[in-house]
Amino acid sequence: MAAVSLDVPQIMNYIGGIWQAVKESRGVINPATGETIVQVPLSGTDSVEEAVKAAKKAQQDWRLVPAPQRAEVLYRVGFLMKERKERLSQLLTMENGKVIEEARGEVQEGIDMAYYMAGEGRRLFGQTTPAELKDKFAMSNRVPVGVVGLITPWNFPIAIATWKSFPAILAGNAVVWKPATETPIMAYELAKIFEEAGLPSGVLNVVFGSGSAVGEAMVQHKEIRVISFTGSNDTGRSIAEKCGKQLKKVSLEMGGKNAVIVMDDADLQLAVEGILWSAFGTSGQRCTACSRVIVHEKVKQDLEERLLAAMDKLTIGNGLDESVKVGPIINQTGIDKIKEYIEIGKDEGAILLTGGQQVIDDDHKDGFYFAPTLFTDVTANMRIAQEEIFGPVVSIIPVKSFDEAVEMNNGVEYGLSSSIFTNDVNQVFRAQRDLDTGIVYVNAGTTGAEIHLPFGGTKGTGNGHRDSGVQALDVFTEWKAIYVDYSGKLQRAQIDVES
Ligand code: NDP
C-alpha cells in the first residue's frame, strides 16, 4: 500500500468560500475499528440560511461565466483528485469501511465524472429547428435553475457527490450540499479540492449536520429550486411529498432489490464471480447490490455448491488490508437491520445455507462485521425476496424457465439493476428488452455502472430522473425555447402560416 498522509483535518462547513466552525459536533466512527476518527459539525438552520444566501449571490456571476470556462474548474478538480487518489481512497475506507480496492474504484469514478462533465462544457447541446414562419429562427437551450440542494448518503460518499455536484456546477448553478453525517471526510476533501481548483466562493457550499435539521431546512427553503437526493425510500418519499407541495423539482435515487438471473446454459463459474462481486462488494451496502439470485432449477444445486465454496474463501476485516474482500457494515444500526431480516427469512421458511450472524471474534469485535449470508429456496412473496436489506445477504430463488425468471425479476417494487448469465443470444436480447430495471447487465453482476451512461431506476427506485450521463444535466437545467423573428412584421404562429 502506498504511504500517504492520512491526517484528518478538523471538519468545518464551507460557506461563501469561508471555512466555518460550528459549536455542536458528533464523533465519526471508523466502522472497521470502532474508533472515533473525526468530529462532524452538527449545524443548525442558520447555516443553511447563510449557505443559500452565499449561493444565490455567487450564482448571479457564475451563470454568466462561459460554460467552457466553468468546465476548466472541473478539469482541475479531476487532476487534483487524480493526484490525491490514494489518500482519498484510504480516507474513504476509514470512514465508510469499503475495502481499499473498491475505494480506489469509487474515487476513480469521481475522476471520470470530472473529465466527462468538463467535456460537456463545450457541448451542453440545445436544438436549432426550423420555424413554421418565414424569416424566423427557433432554438432551445439549457439554462441553470439557480440554487440547487444536494443530499447524499454514506455508501458512496464521494462518487455520488460528484454525480450531482459536477453537472450542477458545470450547468451554471450554485450548490448547497448536505453530506451524510457518517461520512464527512470525503465531503470536506472534495470541497477543499474545489477551492484549490479555483471555484469562485459561494458556488459550492457544504453544510454538515443531521437530515432532520439541515436536510429538512434545505427541502423547505424557497430559494432552493431543486433537491437531488440519494438514500432510503422512506426519506426520499417524505422529501418528495414536501417538494411536491412547493412545486419544487426533486430527483430521487433510492433503493434496489437487484437480481442476477442464472440460466441453465450459463457459464456457472463466471456467474459465481459476478454474484460474489455484486452481492458482497461494499458488504452489500450498494443500491445496485445483488440480493436475489434467480436460478434455473436445473443448475441450482451446482450453483449453490460453487457459491458456498467461493464464499468460504472470502476474508472479512478492515478494508485497509489489501487481502480483505469484505469490509464492515456502516454502523450497529445497519447490523441490527440485517439481523432482523435473517430472523424474518428463517421464520418465513427460507433455508439458511451459510452466514446469518454478526462476526464478533477477537479480530472483529470492535468493528461492525456481518458474515456473507446465503439463503435458498426463497419464494417470491417472502419479505427477504422483496425488501432492501442493505447487507451481505443473498436469496436464491429457483425457477423453471426464462419467462418465469423475468417475471420474478420484475415482481418487486424496485427497478434499479438486473443481470442475466446466459450464452443464448435470443435470451440476451429478450432480457435486455423485458427486464424492467434502469440498468441491465449481461454476463456480469448487478454493479459496475459507467459514468457516461444514465444511472437510476424504474418504479420505486426513483422518480424518473437519472444521475450521471448527459441525462444528469436534465435535473439541474431548465429548457428555454427562443424565437427570433427577423421579418420586420408581426407574424402569428399557427395563424399567419401560408397554406
Ligand atoms: P437516509 O435516507 O436517511 O439518509 C440519506 C441522506 O438523507 C443523508 O444525508 C441523511 O442525513 C439525509 N436525511 C435523513 N433524513 C432526512 C430528512 N428528513 N430530510 C432531508 N434529508 C434527510 O438513509 P440512512 O443513511 O439513514 O440509511 C438507512 C437505510 O437507507 C439503509 O440501511 C439502506 O437500506 C437505505 N439506503 C439506501 C441507499 C441507496 O443507495 N439506495 C443509500 C443510503 C441508505 P443523515 O446522514 O444526517 O441522517
Residues whose N, C-alpha, C, O or C-beta is under 5 A from the ligand:
A	BS01	NDP	I151 T152 P153 N155 K178 P179 A180 T181 E182 G209 S210 G211 S212 G215 E216 T230 G231 S232 T235 M254 G255 R286 C287 E388 F390
